[in-house]
Amino acid sequence: MPEIQSGPGLSGVIREDARSLVRQFGDPRLDVTEGDMRKLQFAAPACVMDIYLYPLRPGGEPVATWLEARRASDGAEVDRYSCMQALRRQR
């Protein structure tokens, strides 16, 4: 089973499926599938967020298990919650 990220500000994203994430953040800039993993990348002027989706059981629908956020300008890590808010505002 994949590691499931936890922490403040992640509810409503972690364990959500791709449809829910697209409703929240718009169309992804990248949508990459590799084996049973799917990565959706969303971008705003201030940040880029990668969300990794894996099935939690064999044959299950992939859901968000991990996300990373970074500055669009130089790739430095940024606060995940702030990036999620920036992405939601641009919808």
PyMOL Python script that loads the backbone (N, CA, C, O; Angstrom):
from pymol import cmd

cmd.read_pdbstr("""\
ATOM      1  N   MET A   1       0.846  -1.182   0.000  1.00  0.00           N
ATOM      2  CA  MET A   1       0.000   0.000   0.000  1.00  0.00           C
ATOM      3  C   MET A   1       0.894   1.249   0.000  1.00  0.00           C
ATOM      4  O   MET A   1       1.902   1.284   0.705  1.00  0.00           O
ATOM      5  N   PRO A   2       0.536   2.261  -0.777  1.00  0.00           N
ATOM      6  CA  PRO A   2       1.356   3.466  -0.833  1.00  0.00           C
ATOM      7  C   PRO A   2       1.287   4.260   0.470  1.00  0.00           C
ATOM      8  O   PRO A   2       0.315   4.173   1.221  1.00  0.00           O
ATOM      9  N   GLU A   3       2.336   5.030   0.716  1.00  0.00           N
ATOM     10  CA  GLU A   3       2.332   5.923   1.868  1.00  0.00           C
ATOM     11  C   GLU A   3       1.315   7.034   1.616  1.00  0.00           C
ATOM     12  O   GLU A   3       1.252   7.586   0.517  1.00  0.00           O
ATOM     13  N   ILE A   4       0.530   7.357   2.625  1.00  0.00           N
ATOM     14  CA  ILE A   4      -0.486   8.398   2.506  1.00  0.00           C
ATOM     15  C   ILE A   4      -0.052   9.587   3.356  1.00  0.00           C
ATOM     16  O   ILE A   4       0.092   9.484   4.574  1.00  0.00           O
ATOM     17  N   GLN A   5       0.148  10.704   2.692  1.00  0.00           N
ATOM     18  CA  GLN A   5       0.603  11.923   3.352  1.00  0.00           C
ATOM     19  C   GLN A   5      -0.480  12.433   4.301  1.00  0.00           C
ATOM     20  O   GLN A   5      -1.674  12.338   4.015  1.00  0.00           O
ATOM     21  N   SER A   6      -0.044  12.968   5.417  1.00  0.00           N
ATOM     22  CA  SER A   6      -0.986  13.574   6.351  1.00  0.00           C
ATOM     23  C   SER A   6      -0.411  14.894   6.827  1.00  0.00           C
ATOM     24  O   SER A   6       0.788  15.148   6.711  1.00  0.00           O
ATOM     25  N   GLY A   7      -1.275  15.717   7.356  1.00  0.00           N
ATOM     26  CA  GLY A   7      -0.832  16.998   7.871  1.00  0.00           C
ATOM     27  C   GLY A   7      -1.921  18.030   7.707  1.00  0.00           C
ATOM     28  O   GLY A   7      -2.932  17.773   7.054  1.00  0.00           O
ATOM     29  N   PRO A   8      -1.722  19.202   8.296  1.00  0.00           N
ATOM     30  CA  PRO A   8      -2.730  20.248   8.217  1.00  0.00           C
ATOM     31  C   PRO A   8      -2.933  20.737   6.783  1.00  0.00           C
ATOM     32  O   PRO A   8      -1.979  20.855   6.014  1.00  0.00           O
ATOM     33  N   GLY A   9      -4.167  21.013   6.443  1.00  0.00           N
ATOM     34  CA  GLY A   9      -4.499  21.584   5.148  1.00  0.00           C
ATOM     35  C   GLY A   9      -4.637  20.590   4.016  1.00  0.00           C
ATOM     36  O   GLY A   9      -4.874  20.993   2.877  1.00  0.00           O
ATOM     37  N   LEU A  10      -4.496  19.307   4.290  1.00  0.00           N
ATOM     38  CA  LEU A  10      -4.551  18.305   3.223  1.00  0.00           C
ATOM     39  C   LEU A  10      -5.930  17.672   3.042  1.00  0.00           C
ATOM     40  O   LEU A  10      -6.171  16.995   2.042  1.00  0.00           O
ATOM     41  N   SER A  11      -6.836  17.883   3.996  1.00  0.00           N
ATOM     42  CA  SER A  11      -8.166  17.293   3.843  1.00  0.00           C
ATOM     43  C   SER A  11      -8.835  17.906   2.614  1.00  0.00           C
ATOM     44  O   SER A  11      -8.658  19.088   2.319  1.00  0.00           O
ATOM     45  N   GLY A  12      -9.582  17.108   1.926  1.00  0.00           N
ATOM     46  CA  GLY A  12     -10.212  17.549   0.690  1.00  0.00           C
ATOM     47  C   GLY A  12      -9.330  17.334  -0.527  1.00  0.00           C
ATOM     48  O   GLY A  12      -9.778  17.533  -1.656  1.00  0.00           O
ATOM     49  N   VAL A  13      -8.081  16.930  -0.316  1.00  0.00           N
ATOM     50  CA  VAL A  13      -7.178  16.616  -1.425  1.00  0.00           C
ATOM     51  C   VAL A  13      -6.696  15.174  -1.312  1.00  0.00           C
ATOM     52  O   VAL A  13      -6.893  14.373  -2.226  1.00  0.00           O
ATOM     53  N   ILE A  14      -6.061  14.847  -0.182  1.00  0.00           N
ATOM     54  CA  ILE A  14      -5.586  13.477   0.015  1.00  0.00           C
ATOM     55  C   ILE A  14      -6.796  12.541   0.057  1.00  0.00           C
ATOM     56  O   ILE A  14      -7.801  12.827   0.706  1.00  0.00           O
ATOM     57  N   ARG A  15      -6.673  11.431  -0.642  1.00  0.00           N
ATOM     58  CA  ARG A  15      -7.703  10.392  -0.809  1.00  0.00           C
ATOM     59  C   ARG A  15      -8.811  10.782  -1.793  1.00  0.00           C
ATOM     60  O   ARG A  15      -9.809  10.072  -1.914  1.00  0.00           O
ATOM     61  N   GLU A  16      -8.635  11.915  -2.499  1.00  0.00           N
ATOM     62  CA  GLU A  16      -9.607  12.309  -3.525  1.00  0.00           C
ATOM     63  C   GLU A  16      -9.189  11.730  -4.877  1.00  0.00           C
ATOM     64  O   GLU A  16      -8.002  11.531  -5.133  1.00  0.00           O
ATOM     65  N   ASP A  17     -10.173  11.460  -5.738  1.00  0.00           N
ATOM     66  CA  ASP A  17      -9.864  10.948  -7.070  1.00  0.00           C
ATOM     67  C   ASP A  17      -9.564  12.096  -8.038  1.00  0.00           C
ATOM     68  O   ASP A  17      -9.722  13.268  -7.697  1.00  0.00           O
ATOM     69  N   ALA A  18      -9.134  11.742  -9.238  1.00  0.00           N
ATOM     70  CA  ALA A  18      -8.726  12.749 -10.221  1.00  0.00           C
ATOM     71  C   ALA A  18      -9.863  13.706 -10.560  1.00  0.00           C
ATOM     72  O   ALA A  18      -9.622  14.904 -10.714  1.00  0.00           O
ATOM     73  N   ARG A  19     -11.088  13.217 -10.681  1.00  0.00           N
ATOM     74  CA  ARG A  19     -12.223  14.099 -11.008  1.00  0.00           C
ATOM     75  C   ARG A  19     -12.395  15.183  -9.954  1.00  0.00           C
ATOM     76  O   ARG A  19     -12.615  16.348 -10.287  1.00  0.00           O
ATOM     77  N   SER A  20     -12.297  14.813  -8.709  1.00  0.00           N
ATOM     78  CA  SER A  20     -12.426  15.781  -7.619  1.00  0.00           C
ATOM     79  C   SER A  20     -11.303  16.814  -7.671  1.00  0.00           C
ATOM     80  O   SER A  20     -11.542  18.001  -7.449  1.00  0.00           O
ATOM     81  N   LEU A  21     -10.095  16.376  -7.959  1.00  0.00           N
ATOM     82  CA  LEU A  21      -8.957  17.298  -8.022  1.00  0.00           C
ATOM     83  C   LEU A  21      -9.109  18.276  -9.176  1.00  0.00           C
ATOM     84  O   LEU A  21      -8.791  19.456  -9.027  1.00  0.00           O
ATOM     85  N   VAL A  22      -9.591  17.808 -10.323  1.00  0.00           N
ATOM     86  CA  VAL A  22      -9.809  18.697 -11.472  1.00  0.00           C
ATOM     87  C   VAL A  22     -10.906  19.712 -11.148  1.00  0.00           C
ATOM     88  O   VAL A  22     -10.815  20.871 -11.554  1.00  0.00           O
ATOM     89  N   ARG A  23     -11.937  19.287 -10.422  1.00  0.00           N
ATOM     90  CA  ARG A  23     -12.983  20.242 -10.010  1.00  0.00           C
ATOM     91  C   ARG A  23     -12.408  21.330  -9.112  1.00  0.00           C
ATOM     92  O   ARG A  23     -12.819  22.488  -9.195  1.00  0.00           O
ATOM     93  N   GLN A  24     -11.471  20.968  -8.269  1.00  0.00           N
ATOM     94  CA  GLN A  24     -10.887  21.937  -7.336  1.00  0.00           C
ATOM     95  C   GLN A  24      -9.863  22.863  -7.979  1.00  0.00           C
ATOM     96  O   GLN A  24      -9.837  24.062  -7.700  1.00  0.00           O
ATOM     97  N   PHE A  25      -9.007  22.296  -8.853  1.00  0.00           N
ATOM     98  CA  PHE A  25      -7.838  23.033  -9.323  1.00  0.00           C
ATOM     99  C   PHE A  25      -7.835  23.322 -10.822  1.00  0.00           C
ATOM    100  O   PHE A  25      -6.914  23.974 -11.315  1.00  0.00           O
ATOM    101  N   GLY A  26      -8.834  22.856 -11.551  1.00  0.00           N
ATOM    102  CA  GLY A  26      -8.865  23.071 -13.002  1.00  0.00           C
ATOM    103  C   GLY A  26      -8.146  21.957 -13.742  1.00  0.00           C
ATOM    104  O   GLY A  26      -7.727  20.964 -13.148  1.00  0.00           O
ATOM    105  N   ASP A  27      -8.012  22.137 -15.040  1.00  0.00           N
ATOM    106  CA  ASP A  27      -7.338  21.128 -15.849  1.00  0.00           C
ATOM    107  C   ASP A  27      -5.855  21.083 -15.501  1.00  0.00           C
ATOM    108  O   ASP A  27      -5.211  22.126 -15.387  1.00  0.00           O
ATOM    109  N   PRO A  28      -5.311  19.880 -15.332  1.00  0.00           N
ATOM    110  CA  PRO A  28      -3.887  19.780 -15.010  1.00  0.00           C
ATOM    111  C   PRO A  28      -3.008  20.181 -16.187  1.00  0.00           C
ATOM    112  O   PRO A  28      -3.378  20.000 -17.347  1.00  0.00           O
ATOM    113  N   ARG A  29      -1.845  20.723 -15.872  1.00  0.00           N
ATOM    114  CA  ARG A  29      -0.863  21.040 -16.908  1.00  0.00           C
ATOM    115  C   ARG A  29      -0.239  19.757 -17.440  1.00  0.00           C
ATOM    116  O   ARG A  29       0.077  19.657 -18.625  1.00  0.00           O
ATOM    117  N   LEU A  30      -0.064  18.775 -16.557  1.00  0.00           N
ATOM    118  CA  LEU A  30       0.440  17.451 -16.938  1.00  0.00           C
ATOM    119  C   LEU A  30      -0.445  16.388 -16.321  1.00  0.00           C
ATOM    120  O   LEU A  30      -0.961  16.556 -15.216  1.00  0.00           O
ATOM    121  N   ASP A  31      -0.615  15.293 -17.044  1.00  0.00           N
ATOM    122  CA  ASP A  31      -1.347  14.126 -16.556  1.00  0.00           C
ATOM    123  C   ASP A  31      -0.556  12.918 -17.035  1.00  0.00           C
ATOM    124  O   ASP A  31      -0.644  12.529 -18.200  1.00  0.00           O
ATOM    125  N   VAL A  32       0.217  12.330 -16.130  1.00  0.00           N
ATOM    126  CA  VAL A  32       1.152  11.259 -16.482  1.00  0.00           C
ATOM    127  C   VAL A  32       0.761   9.979 -15.756  1.00  0.00           C
ATOM    128  O   VAL A  32       0.530   9.984 -14.546  1.00  0.00           O
ATOM    129  N   THR A  33       0.688   8.884 -16.507  1.00  0.00           N
ATOM    130  CA  THR A  33       0.413   7.578 -15.918  1.00  0.00           C
ATOM    131  C   THR A  33       1.637   6.694 -16.117  1.00  0.00           C
ATOM    132  O   THR A  33       2.187   6.606 -17.215  1.00  0.00           O
ATOM    133  N   GLU A  34       2.050   6.045 -15.043  1.00  0.00           N
ATOM    134  CA  GLU A  34       3.174   5.118 -15.099  1.00  0.00           C
ATOM    135  C   GLU A  34       2.821   3.924 -14.221  1.00  0.00           C
ATOM    136  O   GLU A  34       2.806   4.032 -12.995  1.00  0.00           O
ATOM    137  N   GLY A  35       2.538   2.789 -14.849  1.00  0.00           N
ATOM    138  CA  GLY A  35       2.076   1.630 -14.098  1.00  0.00           C
ATOM    139  C   GLY A  35       0.738   1.960 -13.461  1.00  0.00           C
ATOM    140  O   GLY A  35      -0.175   2.415 -14.150  1.00  0.00           O
ATOM    141  N   ASP A  36       0.604   1.739 -12.153  1.00  0.00           N
ATOM    142  CA  ASP A  36      -0.660   2.062 -11.478  1.00  0.00           C
ATOM    143  C   ASP A  36      -0.637   3.451 -10.832  1.00  0.00           C
ATOM    144  O   ASP A  36      -1.592   3.837 -10.157  1.00  0.00           O
ATOM    145  N   MET A  37       0.463   4.210 -11.040  1.00  0.00           N
ATOM    146  CA  MET A  37       0.585   5.565 -10.501  1.00  0.00           C
ATOM    147  C   MET A  37       0.134   6.574 -11.550  1.00  0.00           C
ATOM    148  O   MET A  37       0.364   6.403 -12.747  1.00  0.00           O
ATOM    149  N   ARG A  38      -0.512   7.625 -11.068  1.00  0.00           N
ATOM    150  CA  ARG A  38      -0.892   8.743 -11.926  1.00  0.00           C
ATOM    151  C   ARG A  38      -0.440  10.012 -11.243  1.00  0.00           C
ATOM    152  O   ARG A  38      -0.635  10.180 -10.040  1.00  0.00           O
ATOM    153  N   LYS A  39       0.168  10.913 -12.011  1.00  0.00           N
ATOM    154  CA  LYS A  39       0.593  12.200 -11.462  1.00  0.00           C
ATOM    155  C   LYS A  39      -0.140  13.304 -12.201  1.00  0.00           C
ATOM    156  O   LYS A  39      -0.117  13.369 -13.430  1.00  0.00           O
ATOM    157  N   LEU A  40      -0.792  14.173 -11.434  1.00  0.00           N
ATOM    158  CA  LEU A  40      -1.418  15.364 -11.986  1.00  0.00           C
ATOM    159  C   LEU A  40      -0.609  16.563 -11.529  1.00  0.00           C
ATOM    160  O   LEU A  40      -0.285  16.695 -10.349  1.00  0.00           O
ATOM    161  N   GLN A  41      -0.284  17.439 -12.478  1.00  0.00           N
ATOM    162  CA  GLN A  41       0.461  18.650 -12.140  1.00  0.00           C
ATOM    163  C   GLN A  41      -0.397  19.866 -12.449  1.00  0.00           C
ATOM    164  O   GLN A  41      -0.880  20.036 -13.568  1.00  0.00           O
ATOM    165  N   PHE A  42      -0.578  20.704 -11.445  1.00  0.00           N
ATOM    166  CA  PHE A  42      -1.357  21.927 -11.570  1.00  0.00           C
ATOM    167  C   PHE A  42      -0.404  23.102 -11.394  1.00  0.00           C
ATOM    168  O   PHE A  42       0.541  23.027 -10.609  1.00  0.00           O
ATOM    169  N   ALA A  43      -0.652  24.190 -12.127  1.00  0.00           N
ATOM    170  CA  ALA A  43       0.258  25.328 -12.060  1.00  0.00           C
ATOM    171  C   ALA A  43      -0.501  26.638 -11.944  1.00  0.00           C
ATOM    172  O   ALA A  43      -1.536  26.837 -12.580  1.00  0.00           O
ATOM    173  N   ALA A  44       0.028  27.514 -11.128  1.00  0.00           N
ATOM    174  CA  ALA A  44      -0.428  28.900 -10.992  1.00  0.00           C
ATOM    175  C   ALA A  44       0.812  29.763 -11.208  1.00  0.00           C
ATOM    176  O   ALA A  44       1.927  29.240 -11.204  1.00  0.00           O
ATOM    177  N   PRO A  45       0.644  31.072 -11.396  1.00  0.00           N
ATOM    178  CA  PRO A  45       1.836  31.907 -11.568  1.00  0.00           C
ATOM    179  C   PRO A  45       2.836  31.775 -10.412  1.00  0.00           C
ATOM    180  O   PRO A  45       4.047  31.851 -10.623  1.00  0.00           O
ATOM    181  N   ALA A  46       2.330  31.578  -9.206  1.00  0.00           N
ATOM    182  CA  ALA A  46       3.215  31.537  -8.041  1.00  0.00           C
ATOM    183  C   ALA A  46       3.800  30.160  -7.748  1.00  0.00           C
ATOM    184  O   ALA A  46       4.882  30.066  -7.169  1.00  0.00           O
ATOM    185  N   CYS A  47       3.103  29.086  -8.136  1.00  0.00           N
ATOM    186  CA  CYS A  47       3.562  27.769  -7.706  1.00  0.00           C
ATOM    187  C   CYS A  47       3.111  26.663  -8.660  1.00  0.00           C
ATOM    188  O   CYS A  47       2.241  26.841  -9.512  1.00  0.00           O
ATOM    189  N   VAL A  48       3.751  25.519  -8.466  1.00  0.00           N
ATOM    190  CA  VAL A  48       3.418  24.298  -9.197  1.00  0.00           C
ATOM    191  C   VAL A  48       3.170  23.226  -8.148  1.00  0.00           C
ATOM    192  O   VAL A  48       3.912  23.119  -7.171  1.00  0.00           O
ATOM    193  N   MET A  49       2.120  22.432  -8.354  1.00  0.00           N
ATOM    194  CA  MET A  49       1.792  21.373  -7.410  1.00  0.00           C
ATOM    195  C   MET A  49       1.655  20.058  -8.157  1.00  0.00           C
ATOM    196  O   MET A  49       0.915  19.958  -9.136  1.00  0.00           O
ATOM    197  N   ASP A  50       2.384  19.045  -7.680  1.00  0.00           N
ATOM    198  CA  ASP A  50       2.279  17.691  -8.211  1.00  0.00           C
ATOM    199  C   ASP A  50       1.502  16.857  -7.205  1.00  0.00           C
ATOM    200  O   ASP A  50       1.826  16.830  -6.017  1.00  0.00           O
ATOM    201  N   ILE A  51       0.474  16.180  -7.695  1.00  0.00           N
ATOM    202  CA  ILE A  51      -0.315  15.293  -6.846  1.00  0.00           C
ATOM    203  C   ILE A  51      -0.166  13.883  -7.400  1.00  0.00           C
ATOM    204  O   ILE A  51      -0.396  13.645  -8.586  1.00  0.00           O
ATOM    205  N   TYR A  52       0.220  12.952  -6.536  1.00  0.00           N
ATOM    206  CA  TYR A  52       0.445  11.565  -6.923  1.00  0.00           C
ATOM    207  C   TYR A  52      -0.739  10.721  -6.467  1.00  0.00           C
ATOM    208  O   TYR A  52      -1.140  10.761  -5.304  1.00  0.00           O
ATOM    209  N   LEU A  53      -1.285   9.960  -7.401  1.00  0.00           N
ATOM    210  CA  LEU A  53      -2.450   9.131  -7.132  1.00  0.00           C
ATOM    211  C   LEU A  53      -2.083   7.660  -7.305  1.00  0.00           C
ATOM    212  O   LEU A  53      -1.446   7.275  -8.286  1.00  0.00           O
ATOM    213  N   TYR A  54      -2.492   6.851  -6.343  1.00  0.00           N
ATOM    214  CA  TYR A  54      -2.285   5.404  -6.378  1.00  0.00           C
ATOM    215  C   TYR A  54      -3.569   4.718  -5.938  1.00  0.00           C
ATOM    216  O   TYR A  54      -4.321   5.275  -5.138  1.00  0.00           O
ATOM    217  N   PRO A  55      -3.834   3.512  -6.451  1.00  0.00           N
ATOM    218  CA  PRO A  55      -4.970   2.748  -5.925  1.00  0.00           C
ATOM    219  C   PRO A  55      -4.633   2.260  -4.513  1.00  0.00           C
ATOM    220  O   PRO A  55      -3.502   1.856  -4.242  1.00  0.00           O
ATOM    221  N   LEU A  56      -5.612   2.299  -3.628  1.00  0.00           N
ATOM    222  CA  LEU A  56      -5.376   1.850  -2.253  1.00  0.00           C
ATOM    223  C   LEU A  56      -5.639   0.362  -2.084  1.00  0.00           C
ATOM    224  O   LEU A  56      -5.345  -0.213  -1.036  1.00  0.00           O
ATOM    225  N   ARG A  57      -6.197  -0.260  -3.124  1.00  0.00           N
ATOM    226  CA  ARG A  57      -6.391  -1.714  -3.123  1.00  0.00           C
ATOM    227  C   ARG A  57      -6.236  -2.183  -4.570  1.00  0.00           C
ATOM    228  O   ARG A  57      -6.452  -1.398  -5.494  1.00  0.00           O
ATOM    229  N   PRO A  58      -5.871  -3.432  -4.780  1.00  0.00           N
ATOM    230  CA  PRO A  58      -5.693  -3.933  -6.142  1.00  0.00           C
ATOM    231  C   PRO A  58      -6.939  -3.689  -7.001  1.00  0.00           C
ATOM    232  O   PRO A  58      -8.053  -4.031  -6.604  1.00  0.00           O
ATOM    233  N   GLY A  59      -6.742  -3.102  -8.163  1.00  0.00           N
ATOM    234  CA  GLY A  59      -7.850  -2.838  -9.074  1.00  0.00           C
ATOM    235  C   GLY A  59      -8.684  -1.625  -8.715  1.00  0.00           C
ATOM    236  O   GLY A  59      -9.641  -1.305  -9.420  1.00  0.00           O
ATOM    237  N   GLY A  60      -8.340  -0.945  -7.632  1.00  0.00           N
ATOM    238  CA  GLY A  60      -9.106   0.224  -7.197  1.00  0.00           C
ATOM    239  C   GLY A  60      -8.760   1.456  -8.017  1.00  0.00           C
ATOM    240  O   GLY A  60      -7.747   1.490  -8.717  1.00  0.00           O
ATOM    241  N   GLU A  61      -9.612   2.462  -7.921  1.00  0.00           N
ATOM    242  CA  GLU A  61      -9.362   3.728  -8.603  1.00  0.00           C
ATOM    243  C   GLU A  61      -8.247   4.481  -7.879  1.00  0.00           C
ATOM    244  O   GLU A  61      -8.258   4.560  -6.651  1.00  0.00           O
ATOM    245  N   PRO A  62      -7.290   5.033  -8.617  1.00  0.00           N
ATOM    246  CA  PRO A  62      -6.228   5.793  -7.959  1.00  0.00           C
ATOM    247  C   PRO A  62      -6.790   7.033  -7.250  1.00  0.00           C
ATOM    248  O   PRO A  62      -7.663   7.725  -7.773  1.00  0.00           O
ATOM    249  N   VAL A  63      -6.275   7.289  -6.068  1.00  0.00           N
ATOM    250  CA  VAL A  63      -6.641   8.481  -5.300  1.00  0.00           C
ATOM    251  C   VAL A  63      -5.360   9.181  -4.861  1.00  0.00           C
ATOM    252  O   VAL A  63      -4.291   8.572  -4.814  1.00  0.00           O
ATOM    253  N   ALA A  64      -5.481  10.463  -4.541  1.00  0.00           N
ATOM    254  CA  ALA A  64      -4.323  11.250  -4.123  1.00  0.00           C
ATOM    255  C   ALA A  64      -3.759  10.696  -2.820  1.00  0.00           C
ATOM    256  O   ALA A  64      -4.477  10.543  -1.832  1.00  0.00           O
ATOM    257  N   THR A  65      -2.467  10.401  -2.837  1.00  0.00           N
ATOM    258  CA  THR A  65      -1.800   9.914  -1.631  1.00  0.00           C
ATOM    259  C   THR A  65      -0.673  10.849  -1.188  1.00  0.00           C
ATOM    260  O   THR A  65      -0.236  10.793  -0.038  1.00  0.00           O
ATOM    261  N   TRP A  66      -0.202  11.704  -2.095  1.00  0.00           N
ATOM    262  CA  TRP A  66       0.947  12.553  -1.773  1.00  0.00           C
ATOM    263  C   TRP A  66       0.914  13.788  -2.664  1.00  0.00           C
ATOM    264  O   TRP A  66       0.487  13.711  -3.816  1.00  0.00           O
ATOM    265  N   LEU A  67       1.362  14.927  -2.140  1.00  0.00           N
ATOM    266  CA  LEU A  67       1.498  16.100  -3.001  1.00  0.00           C
ATOM    267  C   LEU A  67       2.731  16.884  -2.614  1.00  0.00           C
ATOM    268  O   LEU A  67       3.168  16.880  -1.463  1.00  0.00           O
ATOM    269  N   GLU A  68       3.279  17.558  -3.613  1.00  0.00           N
ATOM    270  CA  GLU A  68       4.447  18.404  -3.435  1.00  0.00           C
ATOM    271  C   GLU A  68       4.152  19.740  -4.088  1.00  0.00           C
ATOM    272  O   GLU A  68       3.498  19.799  -5.129  1.00  0.00           O
ATOM    273  N   ALA A  69       4.632  20.812  -3.478  1.00  0.00           N
ATOM    274  CA  ALA A  69       4.414  22.156  -4.026  1.00  0.00           C
ATOM    275  C   ALA A  69       5.751  22.887  -4.063  1.00  0.00           C
ATOM    276  O   ALA A  69       6.576  22.768  -3.157  1.00  0.00           O
ATOM    277  N   ARG A  70       5.940  23.653  -5.147  1.00  0.00           N
ATOM    278  CA  ARG A  70       7.188  24.394  -5.304  1.00  0.00           C
ATOM    279  C   ARG A  70       6.927  25.702  -6.027  1.00  0.00           C
ATOM    280  O   ARG A  70       5.912  25.863  -6.704  1.00  0.00           O
ATOM    281  N   ARG A  71       7.850  26.628  -5.874  1.00  0.00           N
ATOM    282  CA  ARG A  71       7.763  27.905  -6.589  1.00  0.00           C
ATOM    283  C   ARG A  71       7.932  27.663  -8.070  1.00  0.00           C
ATOM    284  O   ARG A  71       8.770  26.863  -8.487  1.00  0.00           O
ATOM    285  N   ALA A  72       7.137  28.353  -8.861  1.00  0.00           N
ATOM    286  CA  ALA A  72       7.243  28.215 -10.312  1.00  0.00           C
ATOM    287  C   ALA A  72       8.565  28.772 -10.826  1.00  0.00           C
ATOM    288  O   ALA A  72       9.097  28.280 -11.821  1.00  0.00           O
ATOM    289  N   SER A  73       9.097  29.788 -10.161  1.00  0.00           N
ATOM    290  CA  SER A  73      10.290  30.470 -10.665  1.00  0.00           C
ATOM    291  C   SER A  73      11.577  29.667 -10.513  1.00  0.00           C
ATOM    292  O   SER A  73      12.391  29.619 -11.435  1.00  0.00           O
ATOM    293  N   ASP A  74      11.764  29.033  -9.351  1.00  0.00           N
ATOM    294  CA  ASP A  74      13.046  28.366  -9.124  1.00  0.00           C
ATOM    295  C   ASP A  74      12.935  26.954  -8.557  1.00  0.00           C
ATOM    296  O   ASP A  74      13.954  26.315  -8.297  1.00  0.00           O
ATOM    297  N   GLY A  75      11.719  26.459  -8.361  1.00  0.00           N
ATOM    298  CA  GLY A  75      11.542  25.094  -7.887  1.00  0.00           C
ATOM    299  C   GLY A  75      11.721  24.908  -6.392  1.00  0.00           C
ATOM    300  O   GLY A  75      11.666  23.777  -5.908  1.00  0.00           O
ATOM    301  N   ALA A  76      11.933  25.987  -5.643  1.00  0.00           N
ATOM    302  CA  ALA A  76      12.085  25.865  -4.190  1.00  0.00           C
ATOM    303  C   ALA A  76      10.749  25.449  -3.565  1.00  0.00           C
ATOM    304  O   ALA A  76       9.682  25.891  -3.990  1.00  0.00           O
ATOM    305  N   GLU A  77      10.834  24.600  -2.561  1.00  0.00           N
ATOM    306  CA  GLU A  77       9.625  24.118  -1.893  1.00  0.00           C
ATOM    307  C   GLU A  77       8.848  25.287  -1.289  1.00  0.00           C
ATOM    308  O   GLU A  77       9.433  26.223  -0.744  1.00  0.00           O
ATOM    309  N   VAL A  78       7.517  25.215  -1.398  1.00  0.00           N
ATOM    310  CA  VAL A  78       6.652  26.233  -0.799  1.00  0.00           C
ATOM    311  C   VAL A  78       5.592  25.544   0.054  1.00  0.00           C
ATOM    312  O   VAL A  78       5.423  24.326  -0.009  1.00  0.00           O
ATOM    313  N   ASP A  79       4.898  26.321   0.834  1.00  0.00           N
ATOM    314  CA  ASP A  79       3.830  25.815   1.680  1.00  0.00           C
ATOM    315  C   ASP A  79       2.735  25.194   0.809  1.00  0.00           C
ATOM    316  O   ASP A  79       2.207  25.851  -0.088  1.00  0.00           O
ATOM    317  N   ARG A  80       2.400  23.949   1.070  1.00  0.00           N
ATOM    318  CA  ARG A  80       1.396  23.233   0.259  1.00  0.00           C
ATOM    319  C   ARG A  80       0.045  23.917   0.314  1.00  0.00           C
ATOM    320  O   ARG A  80      -0.612  24.079  -0.714  1.00  0.00           O
ATOM    321  N   TYR A  81      -0.373  24.318   1.501  1.00  0.00           N
ATOM    322  CA  TYR A  81      -1.701  24.915   1.638  1.00  0.00           C
ATOM    323  C   TYR A  81      -1.799  26.229   0.865  1.00  0.00           C
ATOM    324  O   TYR A  81      -2.806  26.488   0.206  1.00  0.00           O
ATOM    325  N   SER A  82      -0.755  27.059   0.944  1.00  0.00           N
ATOM    326  CA  SER A  82      -0.760  28.329   0.200  1.00  0.00           C
ATOM    327  C   SER A  82      -0.845  28.083  -1.302  1.00  0.00           C
ATOM    328  O   SER A  82      -1.546  28.803  -2.013  1.00  0.00           O
ATOM    329  N   CYS A  83      -0.141  27.081  -1.780  1.00  0.00           N
ATOM    330  CA  CYS A  83      -0.184  26.759  -3.202  1.00  0.00           C
ATOM    331  C   CYS A  83      -1.580  26.266  -3.590  1.00  0.00           C
ATOM    332  O   CYS A  83      -2.106  26.658  -4.631  1.00  0.00           O
ATOM    333  N   MET A  84      -2.175  25.420  -2.771  1.00  0.00           N
ATOM    334  CA  MET A  84      -3.546  24.949  -3.067  1.00  0.00           C
ATOM    335  C   MET A  84      -4.498  26.121  -3.149  1.00  0.00           C
ATOM    336  O   MET A  84      -5.349  26.169  -4.037  1.00  0.00           O
ATOM    337  N   GLN A  85      -4.366  27.074  -2.229  1.00  0.00           N
ATOM    338  CA  GLN A  85      -5.249  28.244  -2.234  1.00  0.00           C
ATOM    339  C   GLN A  85      -5.029  29.079  -3.501  1.00  0.00           C
ATOM    340  O   GLN A  85      -5.997  29.560  -4.091  1.00  0.00           O
ATOM    341  N   ALA A  86      -3.787  29.258  -3.922  1.00  0.00           N
ATOM    342  CA  ALA A  86      -3.500  30.020  -5.139  1.00  0.00           C
ATOM    343  C   ALA A  86      -4.112  29.342  -6.360  1.00  0.00           C
ATOM    344  O   ALA A  86      -4.657  30.011  -7.237  1.00  0.00           O
ATOM    345  N   LEU A  87      -4.022  28.025  -6.415  1.00  0.00           N
ATOM    346  CA  LEU A  87      -4.605  27.284  -7.539  1.00  0.00           C
ATOM    347  C   LEU A  87      -6.129  27.389  -7.551  1.00  0.00           C
ATOM    348  O   LEU A  87      -6.746  27.544  -8.605  1.00  0.00           O
ATOM    349  N   ARG A  88      -6.718  27.304  -6.370  1.00  0.00           N
ATOM    350  CA  ARG A  88      -8.185  27.413  -6.297  1.00  0.00           C
ATOM    351  C   ARG A  88      -8.664  28.810  -6.690  1.00  0.00           C
ATOM    352  O   ARG A  88      -9.708  28.947  -7.328  1.00  0.00           O
ATOM    353  N   ARG A  89      -7.914  29.845  -6.318  1.00  0.00           N
ATOM    354  CA  ARG A  89      -8.310  31.216  -6.641  1.00  0.00           C
ATOM    355  C   ARG A  89      -8.304  31.478  -8.137  1.00  0.00           C
ATOM    356  O   ARG A  89      -9.101  32.279  -8.626  1.00  0.00           O
ATOM    357  N   GLN A  90      -7.424  30.821  -8.867  1.00  0.00           N
ATOM    358  CA  GLN A  90      -7.345  31.081 -10.308  1.00  0.00           C
ATOM    359  C   GLN A  90      -8.409  30.335 -11.098  1.00  0.00           C
ATOM    360  O   GLN A  90      -8.501  30.523 -12.311  1.00  0.00           O
ATOM    361  N   ARG A  91      -9.205  29.507 -10.464  1.00  0.00           N
ATOM    362  CA  ARG A  91     -10.276  28.754 -11.146  1.00  0.00           C
ATOM    363  C   ARG A  91     -11.343  29.683 -11.651  1.00  0.00           C
ATOM    364  O   ARG A  91     -12.321  29.233 -12.249  1.00  0.00           O
TER     365      ARG A  91
END
""", "prot")
cmd.dss("prot")
cmd.show_as("cartoon", "prot")
cmd.util.cbc("prot")
cmd.orient("prot")
